[in-house]
Amino acid sequence: MSKSIPTDLYYNPSHEWIRLEGDVATVGITDHAQAELTDVVYVELPSVGRVVDAGDPSAVVESVKAASDIYAPVSGEIVEVNPEVENDPSLVNTDPYGKGWIFKMLVKNPAEVDGMLSPEAYESHIS
């Protein structure tokens, strides 16, 4: 298992991760995704209170190379956004699984998490 793929998270093929704490999921992009994007220069955060379905574009990360949609990994309501990444977008590069998280959501259907990739499956997906 690669050290750049934490084993306590769930992953999407589109390179988002979630950390589930009760019915709240913290969402960010993977180390692989930030490396592909290179230097992140801007993060457009979703609105708190917005209800999204799994797969909905929910945020945007812009790098010197490209702009990339961040998709909601599961359905639910955006309950918190990370103002630190708005002020310092490079956190997405330097700490994608920590201070570089993008938003938190109240998960509507916890069973959707079961459809996400395990760390091992995500590692296979990107290799």
N, CA, C and O atoms as a GROMACS GRO file, in nm:
protein
  508
    1MET      N    1   0.086  -0.119   0.000
    1MET     CA    2   0.000   0.000   0.000
    1MET      C    3   0.089   0.124   0.000
    1MET      O    4   0.181   0.136   0.081
    2SER      N    5   0.062   0.213  -0.091
    2SER     CA    6   0.138   0.338  -0.101
    2SER      C    7   0.112   0.426   0.021
    2SER      O    8  -0.002   0.434   0.068
    3LYS      N    9   0.216   0.492   0.072
    3LYS     CA   10   0.195   0.581   0.187
    3LYS      C   11   0.115   0.705   0.148
    3LYS      O   12   0.067   0.777   0.235
    4SER      N   13   0.100   0.730   0.017
    4SER     CA   14   0.021   0.847  -0.024
    4SER      C   15  -0.128   0.814  -0.037
    4SER      O   16  -0.206   0.895  -0.086
    5ILE      N   17  -0.167   0.693   0.007
    5ILE     CA   18  -0.309   0.654   0.006
    5ILE      C   19  -0.347   0.608   0.147
    5ILE      O   20  -0.330   0.490   0.181
    6PRO      N   21  -0.397   0.700   0.230
    6PRO     CA   22  -0.434   0.660   0.366
    6PRO      C   23  -0.538   0.548   0.366
    6PRO      O   24  -0.628   0.544   0.282
    7THR      N   25  -0.522   0.456   0.461
    7THR     CA   26  -0.609   0.339   0.465
    7THR      C   27  -0.740   0.362   0.541
    7THR      O   28  -0.825   0.273   0.544
    8ASP      N   29  -0.757   0.479   0.602
    8ASP     CA   30  -0.880   0.505   0.677
    8ASP      C   31  -0.982   0.587   0.597
    8ASP      O   32  -1.079   0.638   0.653
    9LEU      N   33  -0.960   0.599   0.466
    9LEU     CA   34  -1.048   0.680   0.382
    9LEU      C   35  -1.114   0.594   0.275
    9LEU      O   36  -1.073   0.481   0.249
   10TYR      N   37  -1.219   0.650   0.214
   10TYR     CA   38  -1.284   0.590   0.097
   10TYR      C   39  -1.256   0.680  -0.022
   10TYR      O   40  -1.239   0.801  -0.007
   11TYR      N   41  -1.253   0.622  -0.141
   11TYR     CA   42  -1.210   0.696  -0.260
   11TYR      C   43  -1.310   0.682  -0.374
   11TYR      O   44  -1.384   0.584  -0.382
   12ASN      N   45  -1.310   0.782  -0.463
   12ASN     CA   46  -1.387   0.777  -0.587
   12ASN      C   47  -1.289   0.764  -0.704
   12ASN      O   48  -1.176   0.811  -0.695
   13PRO      N   49  -1.333   0.701  -0.814
   13PRO     CA   50  -1.247   0.695  -0.933
   13PRO      C   51  -1.208   0.834  -0.984
   13PRO      O   52  -1.105   0.850  -1.049
   14SER      N   53  -1.290   0.936  -0.953
   14SER     CA   54  -1.261   1.074  -0.996
   14SER      C   55  -1.167   1.145  -0.898
   14SER      O   56  -1.149   1.266  -0.906
   15HIS      N   57  -1.107   1.070  -0.804
   15HIS     CA   58  -0.998   1.116  -0.716
   15HIS      C   59  -1.040   1.201  -0.596
   15HIS      O   60  -0.958   1.273  -0.540
   16GLU      N   61  -1.166   1.193  -0.557
   16GLU     CA   62  -1.205   1.252  -0.429
   16GLU      C   63  -1.192   1.145  -0.320
   16GLU      O   64  -1.202   1.026  -0.347
   17TRP      N   65  -1.168   1.191  -0.197
   17TRP     CA   66  -1.168   1.100  -0.082
   17TRP      C   67  -1.268   1.151   0.020
   17TRP      O   68  -1.301   1.269   0.023
   18ILE      N   69  -1.316   1.059   0.106
   18ILE     CA   70  -1.395   1.101   0.221
   18ILE      C   71  -1.343   1.031   0.346
   18ILE      O   72  -1.298   0.917   0.344
   19ARG      N   73  -1.352   1.106   0.454
   19ARG     CA   74  -1.326   1.053   0.588
   19ARG      C   75  -1.462   1.061   0.659
   19ARG      O   76  -1.516   1.170   0.678
   20LEU      N   77  -1.514   0.948   0.697
   20LEU     CA   78  -1.646   0.942   0.760
   20LEU      C   79  -1.632   0.948   0.912
   20LEU      O   80  -1.559   0.868   0.972
   21GLU      N   81  -1.702   1.043   0.973
   21GLU     CA   82  -1.709   1.053   1.118
   21GLU      C   83  -1.855   1.062   1.153
   21GLU      O   84  -1.916   1.169   1.143
   22GLY      N   85  -1.913   0.949   1.195
   22GLY     CA   86  -2.057   0.942   1.216
   22GLY      C   87  -2.125   0.958   1.081
   22GLY      O   88  -2.096   0.883   0.988
   23ASP      N   89  -2.215   1.055   1.070
   23ASP     CA   90  -2.282   1.078   0.941
   23ASP      C   91  -2.229   1.202   0.869
   23ASP      O   92  -2.292   1.254   0.777
   24VAL      N   93  -2.110   1.249   0.912
   24VAL     CA   94  -2.046   1.363   0.846
   24VAL      C   95  -1.923   1.313   0.770
   24VAL      O   96  -1.837   1.244   0.825
   25ALA      N   97  -1.916   1.350   0.643
   25ALA     CA   98  -1.803   1.312   0.558
   25ALA      C   99  -1.721   1.436   0.526
   25ALA      O  100  -1.774   1.536   0.477
   26THR      N  101  -1.591   1.428   0.554
   26THR     CA  102  -1.496   1.531   0.511
   26THR      C  103  -1.450   1.491   0.371
   26THR      O  104  -1.416   1.375   0.348
   27VAL      N  105  -1.447   1.588   0.278
   27VAL     CA  106  -1.416   1.560   0.137
   27VAL      C  107  -1.293   1.639   0.095
   27VAL      O  108  -1.276   1.756   0.130
   28GLY      N  109  -1.207   1.574   0.019
   28GLY     CA  110  -1.091   1.639  -0.039
   28GLY      C  111  -1.050   1.566  -0.166
   28GLY      O  112  -1.119   1.475  -0.211
   29ILE      N  113  -0.937   1.608  -0.224
   29ILE     CA  114  -0.886   1.536  -0.340
   29ILE      C  115  -0.760   1.460  -0.299
   29ILE      O  116  -0.690   1.498  -0.205
   30THR      N  117  -0.732   1.353  -0.371
   30THR     CA  118  -0.621   1.265  -0.334
   30THR      C  119  -0.485   1.327  -0.368
   30THR      O  120  -0.474   1.422  -0.445
   31ASP      N  121  -0.384   1.269  -0.308
   31ASP     CA  122  -0.247   1.308  -0.336
   31ASP      C  123  -0.218   1.289  -0.486
   31ASP      O  124  -0.150   1.371  -0.547
   32HIS      N  125  -0.269   1.180  -0.543
   32HIS     CA  126  -0.250   1.154  -0.686
   32HIS      C  127  -0.310   1.269  -0.769
   32HIS      O  128  -0.247   1.318  -0.863
   33ALA      N  129  -0.431   1.312  -0.733
   33ALA     CA  130  -0.499   1.419  -0.807
   33ALA      C  131  -0.423   1.550  -0.796
   33ALA      O  132  -0.405   1.620  -0.896
   34GLN      N  133  -0.378   1.585  -0.675
   34GLN     CA  134  -0.306   1.713  -0.660
   34GLN      C  135  -0.175   1.709  -0.737
   34GLN      O  136  -0.132   1.811  -0.790
   35ALA      N  137  -0.110   1.592  -0.743
   35ALA     CA  138   0.016   1.581  -0.816
   35ALA      C  139  -0.007   1.598  -0.966
   35ALA      O  140   0.075   1.659  -1.036
   36GLU      N  141  -0.120   1.544  -1.016
   36GLU     CA  142  -0.154   1.558  -1.158
   36GLU      C  143  -0.186   1.705  -1.192
   36GLU      O  144  -0.148   1.754  -1.298
   37LEU      N  145  -0.256   1.773  -1.100
   37LEU     CA  146  -0.294   1.912  -1.123
   37LEU      C  147  -0.173   2.006  -1.116
   37LEU      O  148  -0.173   2.110  -1.181
   38THR      N  149  -0.074   1.972  -1.040
   38THR     CA  150   0.041   2.055  -1.003
   38THR      C  151  -0.006   2.168  -0.912
   38THR      O  152  -0.095   2.147  -0.830
   39ASP      N  153   0.052   2.287  -0.924
   39ASP     CA  154   0.029   2.393  -0.825
   39ASP      C  155  -0.114   2.446  -0.827
   39ASP      O  156  -0.157   2.509  -0.924
   40VAL      N  157  -0.188   2.420  -0.718
   40VAL     CA  158  -0.325   2.470  -0.704
   40VAL      C  159  -0.318   2.618  -0.668
   40VAL      O  160  -0.251   2.657  -0.573
   41VAL      N  161  -0.390   2.700  -0.746
   41VAL     CA  162  -0.385   2.846  -0.726
   41VAL      C  163  -0.519   2.904  -0.680
   41VAL      O  164  -0.525   3.019  -0.636
   42TYR      N  165  -0.627   2.824  -0.690
   42TYR     CA  166  -0.759   2.876  -0.654
   42TYR      C  167  -0.851   2.760  -0.621
   42TYR      O  168  -0.850   2.657  -0.689
   43VAL      N  169  -0.933   2.776  -0.516
   43VAL     CA  170  -1.035   2.677  -0.482
   43VAL      C  171  -1.168   2.750  -0.472
   43VAL      O  172  -1.182   2.845  -0.396
   44GLU      N  173  -1.265   2.704  -0.550
   44GLU     CA  174  -1.401   2.758  -0.542
   44GLU      C  175  -1.482   2.662  -0.456
   44GLU      O  176  -1.508   2.548  -0.494
   45LEU      N  177  -1.523   2.711  -0.338
   45LEU     CA  178  -1.594   2.627  -0.242
   45LEU      C  179  -1.743   2.627  -0.270
   45LEU      O  180  -1.796   2.724  -0.324
   46PRO      N  181  -1.814   2.519  -0.232
   46PRO     CA  182  -1.959   2.516  -0.247
   46PRO      C  183  -2.026   2.602  -0.139
   46PRO      O  184  -1.961   2.643  -0.043
   47SER      N  185  -2.153   2.626  -0.154
   47SER     CA  186  -2.229   2.702  -0.054
   47SER      C  187  -2.274   2.608   0.058
   47SER      O  188  -2.322   2.498   0.032
   48VAL      N  189  -2.256   2.653   0.182
   48VAL     CA  190  -2.307   2.577   0.296
   48VAL      C  191  -2.459   2.572   0.284
   48VAL      O  192  -2.522   2.673   0.253
   49GLY      N  193  -2.518   2.456   0.307
   49GLY     CA  194  -2.662   2.439   0.295
   49GLY      C  195  -2.704   2.380   0.161
   49GLY      O  196  -2.818   2.337   0.146
   50ARG      N  197  -2.612   2.377   0.065
   50ARG     CA  198  -2.644   2.321  -0.066
   50ARG      C  199  -2.660   2.170  -0.055
   50ARG      O  200  -2.579   2.102   0.009
   51VAL      N  201  -2.766   2.118  -0.117
   51VAL     CA  202  -2.791   1.974  -0.119
   51VAL      C  203  -2.741   1.920  -0.252
   51VAL      O  204  -2.775   1.973  -0.358
   52VAL      N  205  -2.660   1.814  -0.246
   52VAL     CA  206  -2.601   1.756  -0.367
   52VAL      C  207  -2.627   1.606  -0.373
   52VAL      O  208  -2.645   1.540  -0.270
   53ASP      N  209  -2.629   1.555  -0.494
   53ASP     CA  210  -2.636   1.411  -0.515
   53ASP      C  211  -2.496   1.361  -0.544
   53ASP      O  212  -2.411   1.436  -0.591
   54ALA      N  213  -2.472   1.234  -0.517
   54ALA     CA  214  -2.343   1.173  -0.547
   54ALA      C  215  -2.314   1.197  -0.695
   54ALA      O  216  -2.398   1.173  -0.781
   55GLY      N  217  -2.193   1.245  -0.723
   55GLY     CA  218  -2.152   1.271  -0.861
   55GLY      C  219  -2.175   1.413  -0.908
   55GLY      O  220  -2.129   1.451  -1.015
   56ASP      N  221  -2.246   1.495  -0.828
   56ASP     CA  222  -2.268   1.635  -0.867
   56ASP      C  223  -2.138   1.714  -0.854
   56ASP      O  224  -2.067   1.699  -0.754
   57PRO      N  225  -2.106   1.800  -0.954
   57PRO     CA  226  -1.992   1.891  -0.935
   57PRO      C  227  -2.024   1.982  -0.816
   57PRO      O  228  -2.131   2.044  -0.812
   58SER      N  229  -1.934   1.991  -0.720
   58SER     CA  230  -1.963   2.062  -0.596
   58SER      C  231  -1.863   2.172  -0.562
   58SER      O  232  -1.895   2.264  -0.488
   59ALA      N  233  -1.744   2.162  -0.617
   59ALA     CA  234  -1.640   2.262  -0.593
   59ALA      C  235  -1.549   2.261  -0.716
   59ALA      O  236  -1.560   2.172  -0.801
   60VAL      N  237  -1.460   2.359  -0.725
   60VAL     CA  238  -1.365   2.364  -0.836
   60VAL      C  239  -1.227   2.392  -0.779
   60VAL      O  240  -1.209   2.478  -0.692
   61VAL      N  241  -1.130   2.319  -0.830
   61VAL     CA  242  -0.990   2.342  -0.794
   61VAL      C  243  -0.920   2.384  -0.922
   61VAL      O  244  -0.924   2.312  -1.022
   62GLU      N  245  -0.854   2.500  -0.919
   62GLU     CA  246  -0.781   2.548  -1.036
   62GLU      C  247  -0.633   2.544  -1.007
   62GLU      O  248  -0.587   2.586  -0.901
   63SER      N  249  -0.558   2.493  -1.105
   63SER     CA  250  -0.413   2.490  -1.093
   63SER      C  251  -0.354   2.571  -1.208
   63SER      O  252  -0.427   2.624  -1.292
   64VAL      N  253  -0.222   2.578  -1.210
   64VAL     CA  254  -0.157   2.647  -1.322
   64VAL      C  255  -0.182   2.573  -1.452
   64VAL      O  256  -0.170   2.631  -1.560
   65LYS      N  257  -0.218   2.444  -1.445
   65LYS     CA  258  -0.243   2.363  -1.565
   65LYS      C  259  -0.388   2.358  -1.608
   65LYS      O  260  -0.417   2.362  -1.728
   66ALA      N  261  -0.482   2.348  -1.511
   66ALA     CA  262  -0.622   2.320  -1.547
   66ALA      C  263  -0.716   2.354  -1.433
   66ALA      O  264  -0.674   2.370  -1.318
   67ALA      N  265  -0.844   2.363  -1.467
   67ALA     CA  266  -0.949   2.372  -1.365
   67ALA      C  267  -1.015   2.235  -1.360
   67ALA      O  268  -1.038   2.173  -1.464
   68SER      N  269  -1.046   2.190  -1.241
   68SER     CA  270  -1.101   2.056  -1.225
   68SER      C  271  -1.219   2.060  -1.129
   68SER      O  272  -1.209   2.114  -1.019
   69ASP      N  273  -1.331   2.001  -1.172
   69ASP     CA  274  -1.446   1.991  -1.083
   69ASP      C  275  -1.417   1.890  -0.973
   69ASP      O  276  -1.350   1.789  -0.996
   70ILE      N  277  -1.468   1.919  -0.855
   70ILE     CA  278  -1.465   1.824  -0.744
   70ILE      C  279  -1.608   1.776  -0.729
   70ILE      O  280  -1.700   1.856  -0.709
   71TYR      N  281  -1.627   1.645  -0.738
   71TYR     CA  282  -1.760   1.586  -0.736
   71TYR      C  283  -1.796   1.538  -0.596
   71TYR      O  284  -1.711   1.489  -0.522
   72ALA      N  285  -1.924   1.553  -0.560
   72ALA     CA  286  -1.971   1.500  -0.432
   72ALA      C  287  -1.959   1.348  -0.438
   72ALA      O  288  -2.019   1.284  -0.524
   73PRO      N  289  -1.882   1.289  -0.346
   73PRO     CA  290  -1.865   1.144  -0.348
   73PRO      C  291  -1.992   1.068  -0.307
   73PRO      O  292  -2.014   0.955  -0.349
   74VAL      N  293  -2.074   1.133  -0.225
   74VAL     CA  294  -2.201   1.076  -0.179
   74VAL      C  295  -2.305   1.187  -0.178
   74VAL      O  296  -2.272   1.305  -0.193
   75SER      N  297  -2.431   1.150  -0.161
   75SER     CA  298  -2.540   1.249  -0.154
   75SER      C  299  -2.550   1.305  -0.014
   75SER      O  300  -2.526   1.236   0.085
   76GLY      N  301  -2.588   1.434  -0.008
   76GLY     CA  302  -2.606   1.494   0.123
   76GLY      C  303  -2.608   1.645   0.116
   76GLY      O  304  -2.624   1.705   0.009
   77GLU      N  305  -2.591   1.706   0.231
   77GLU     CA  306  -2.594   1.853   0.243
   77GLU      C  307  -2.457   1.904   0.285
   77GLU      O  308  -2.396   1.850   0.378
   78ILE      N  309  -2.410   2.007   0.216
   78ILE     CA  310  -2.284   2.072   0.253
   78ILE      C  311  -2.306   2.143   0.386
   78ILE      O  312  -2.393   2.230   0.397
   79VAL      N  313  -2.228   2.106   0.488
   79VAL     CA  314  -2.246   2.165   0.621
   79VAL      C  315  -2.130   2.254   0.664
   79VAL      O  316  -2.142   2.331   0.759
   80GLU      N  317  -2.016   2.244   0.594
   80GLU     CA  318  -1.900   2.325   0.630
   80GLU      C  319  -1.805   2.330   0.510
   80GLU      O  320  -1.794   2.233   0.435
   81VAL      N  321  -1.739   2.442   0.493
   81VAL     CA  322  -1.634   2.453   0.392
   81VAL      C  323  -1.504   2.495   0.461
   81VAL      O  324  -1.507   2.546   0.573
   82ASN      N  325  -1.393   2.472   0.395
   82ASN     CA  326  -1.263   2.502   0.454
   82ASN      C  327  -1.212   2.637   0.403
   82ASN      O  328  -1.157   2.645   0.294
   83PRO      N  329  -1.229   2.744   0.484
   83PRO     CA  330  -1.185   2.876   0.439
   83PRO      C  331  -1.033   2.884   0.421
   83PRO      O  332  -0.983   2.969   0.347
   84GLU      N  333  -0.958   2.795   0.489
   84GLU     CA  334  -0.812   2.798   0.478
   84GLU      C  335  -0.766   2.771   0.335
   84GLU      O  336  -0.667   2.829   0.290
   85VAL      N  337  -0.837   2.682   0.262
   85VAL     CA  338  -0.792   2.652   0.125
   85VAL      C  339  -0.829   2.766   0.029
   85VAL      O  340  -0.769   2.779  -0.078
   86GLU      N  341  -0.927   2.846   0.068
   86GLU     CA  342  -0.960   2.964  -0.013
   86GLU      C  343  -0.847   3.067   0.001
   86GLU      O  344  -0.805   3.128  -0.097
   87ASN      N  345  -0.799   3.084   0.125
   87ASN     CA  346  -0.691   3.180   0.153
   87ASN      C  347  -0.554   3.127   0.109
   87ASN      O  348  -0.468   3.205   0.069
   88ASP      N  349  -0.535   2.995   0.117
   88ASP     CA  350  -0.406   2.933   0.083
   88ASP      C  351  -0.431   2.804   0.004
   88ASP      O  352  -0.422   2.695   0.059
   89PRO      N  353  -0.462   2.818  -0.126
   89PRO     CA  354  -0.495   2.700  -0.208
   89PRO      C  355  -0.384   2.595  -0.212
   89PRO      O  356  -0.411   2.478  -0.240
   90SER      N  357  -0.259   2.635  -0.183
   90SER     CA  358  -0.149   2.539  -0.188
   90SER      C  359  -0.163   2.429  -0.082
   90SER      O  360  -0.095   2.327  -0.092
   91LEU      N  361  -0.250   2.448   0.019
   91LEU     CA  362  -0.274   2.343   0.118
   91LEU      C  363  -0.325   2.216   0.051
   91LEU      O  364  -0.300   2.106   0.100
   92VAL      N  365  -0.396   2.231  -0.060
   92VAL     CA  366  -0.446   2.115  -0.134
   92VAL      C  367  -0.326   2.032  -0.184
   92VAL      O  368  -0.334   1.910  -0.191
   93ASN      N  369  -0.217   2.100  -0.219
   93ASN     CA  370  -0.096   2.030  -0.264
   93ASN      C  371  -0.013   1.976  -0.148
   93ASN      O  372   0.033   1.862  -0.151
   94THR      N  373   0.004   2.059  -0.045
   94THR     CA  374   0.099   2.023   0.060
   94THR      C  375   0.040   1.930   0.165
   94THR      O  376   0.114   1.855   0.229
   95ASP      N  377  -0.092   1.931   0.184
   95ASP     CA  378  -0.155   1.848   0.287
   95ASP      C  379  -0.294   1.804   0.242
   95ASP      O  380  -0.394   1.839   0.305
   96PRO      N  381  -0.302   1.725   0.130
   96PRO     CA  382  -0.432   1.693   0.072
   96PRO      C  383  -0.526   1.615   0.165
   96PRO      O  384  -0.648   1.624   0.151
   97TYR      N  385  -0.471   1.540   0.260
   97TYR     CA  386  -0.554   1.459   0.350
   97TYR      C  387  -0.572   1.523   0.487
   97TYR      O  388  -0.639   1.467   0.574
   98GLY      N  389  -0.512   1.641   0.506
   98GLY     CA  390  -0.522   1.710   0.634
   98GLY      C  391  -0.581   1.847   0.616
   98GLY      O  392  -0.701   1.862   0.592
   99LYS      N  393  -0.495   1.950   0.627
   99LYS     CA  394  -0.542   2.089   0.618
   99LYS      C  395  -0.599   2.125   0.482
   99LYS      O  396  -0.664   2.229   0.468
  100GLY      N  397  -0.574   2.042   0.380
  100GLY     CA  398  -0.622   2.072   0.246
  100GLY      C  399  -0.760   2.016   0.213
  100GLY      O  400  -0.798   2.012   0.096
  101TRP      N  401  -0.836   1.974   0.316
  101TRP     CA  402  -0.973   1.928   0.288
  101TRP      C  403  -1.055   2.042   0.229
  101TRP      O  404  -1.022   2.159   0.249
  102ILE      N  405  -1.164   2.008   0.157
  102ILE     CA  406  -1.238   2.111   0.084
  102ILE      C  407  -1.374   2.141   0.147
  102ILE      O  408  -1.406   2.258   0.169
  103PHE      N  409  -1.453   2.038   0.175
  103PHE     CA  410  -1.582   2.062   0.241
  103PHE      C  411  -1.624   1.941   0.323
  103PHE      O  412  -1.571   1.831   0.308
  104LYS      N  413  -1.723   1.964   0.410
  104LYS     CA  414  -1.783   1.857   0.489
  104LYS      C  415  -1.930   1.850   0.453
  104LYS      O  416  -1.994   1.951   0.425
  105MET      N  417  -1.982   1.728   0.454
  105MET     CA  418  -2.122   1.711   0.420
  105MET      C  419  -2.190   1.613   0.514
  105MET      O  420  -2.128   1.519   0.564
  106LEU      N  421  -2.319   1.637   0.538
  106LEU     CA  422  -2.402   1.545   0.613
  106LEU      C  423  -2.449   1.440   0.514
  106LEU      O  424  -2.518   1.472   0.417
  107VAL      N  425  -2.411   1.315   0.537
  107VAL     CA  426  -2.439   1.207   0.443
  107VAL      C  427  -2.586   1.166   0.452
  107VAL      O  428  -2.636   1.134   0.560
  108LYS      N  429  -2.655   1.168   0.337
  108LYS     CA  430  -2.796   1.133   0.332
  108LYS      C  431  -2.815   0.982   0.337
  108LYS      O  432  -2.902   0.932   0.408
  109ASN      N  433  -2.733   0.908   0.262
  109ASN     CA  434  -2.749   0.764   0.252
  109ASN      C  435  -2.614   0.696   0.276
  109ASN      O  436  -2.535   0.680   0.183
  110PRO      N  437  -2.587   0.654   0.401
  110PRO     CA  438  -2.456   0.595   0.433
  110PRO      C  439  -2.421   0.474   0.346
  110PRO      O  440  -2.303   0.443   0.330
  111ALA      N  441  -2.520   0.406   0.290
  111ALA     CA  442  -2.494   0.289   0.205
  111ALA      C  443  -2.416   0.328   0.080
  111ALA      O  444  -2.348   0.244   0.020
  112GLU      N  445  -2.424   0.457   0.038
  112GLU     CA  446  -2.348   0.502  -0.080
  112GLU      C  447  -2.198   0.487  -0.059
  112GLU      O  448  -2.123   0.466  -0.154
  113VAL      N  449  -2.154   0.498   0.066
  113VAL     CA  450  -2.012   0.485   0.097
  113VAL      C  451  -1.962   0.346   0.056
  113VAL      O  452  -1.848   0.330   0.012
  114ASP      N  453  -2.048   0.246   0.072
  114ASP     CA  454  -2.010   0.108   0.035
  114ASP      C  455  -1.977   0.094  -0.112
  114ASP      O  456  -1.907   0.001  -0.152
  115GLY      N  457  -2.028   0.186  -0.195
  115GLY     CA  458  -2.000   0.182  -0.338
  115GLY      C  459  -1.870   0.250  -0.376
  115GLY      O  460  -1.830   0.248  -0.493
  116MET      N  461  -1.803   0.310  -0.278
  116MET     CA  462  -1.677   0.379  -0.306
  116MET      C  463  -1.562   0.279  -0.307
  116MET      O  464  -1.578   0.164  -0.266
  117LEU      N  465  -1.446   0.324  -0.354
  117LEU     CA  466  -1.329   0.237  -0.362
  117LEU      C  467  -1.257   0.227  -0.227
  117LEU      O  468  -1.244   0.325  -0.154
  118SER      N  469  -1.212   0.108  -0.196
  118SER     CA  470  -1.124   0.088  -0.080
  118SER      C  471  -0.988   0.147  -0.116
  118SER      O  472  -0.961   0.174  -0.234
  119PRO      N  473  -0.901   0.168  -0.017
  119PRO     CA  474  -0.766   0.216  -0.048
  119PRO      C  475  -0.695   0.125  -0.149
  119PRO      O  476  -0.626   0.174  -0.239
  120GLU      N  477  -0.710  -0.006  -0.134
  120GLU     CA  478  -0.645  -0.101  -0.225
  120GLU      C  479  -0.701  -0.088  -0.367
  120GLU      O  480  -0.625  -0.091  -0.464
  121ALA      N  481  -0.833  -0.074  -0.378
  121ALA     CA  482  -0.896  -0.062  -0.509
  121ALA      C  483  -0.856   0.071  -0.575
  121ALA      O  484  -0.837   0.077  -0.697
  122TYR      N  485  -0.845   0.177  -0.494
  122TYR     CA  486  -0.802   0.306  -0.550
  122TYR      C  487  -0.659   0.298  -0.599
  122TYR      O  488  -0.626   0.350  -0.705
  123GLU      N  489  -0.572   0.231  -0.522
  123GLU     CA  490  -0.434   0.215  -0.563
  123GLU      C  491  -0.426   0.142  -0.698
  123GLU      O  492  -0.348   0.179  -0.786
  124SER      N  493  -0.507   0.038  -0.713
  124SER     CA  494  -0.511  -0.035  -0.842
  124SER      C  495  -0.561   0.056  -0.953
  124SER      O  496  -0.510   0.053  -1.065
  125HIS      N  497  -0.662   0.138  -0.920
  125HIS     CA  498  -0.721   0.231  -1.019
  125HIS      C  499  -0.617   0.328  -1.075
  125HIS      O  500  -0.620   0.358  -1.195
  126ILE      N  501  -0.526   0.376  -0.991
  126ILE     CA  502  -0.430   0.477  -1.038
  126ILE      C  503  -0.300   0.417  -1.088
  126ILE      O  504  -0.217   0.489  -1.144
  127SER      N  505  -0.279   0.285  -1.070
  127SER     CA  506  -0.151   0.230  -1.117
  127SER      C  507  -0.157   0.185  -1.262
  127SER      O  508  -0.058   0.137  -1.316
   0.00000   0.00000   0.00000
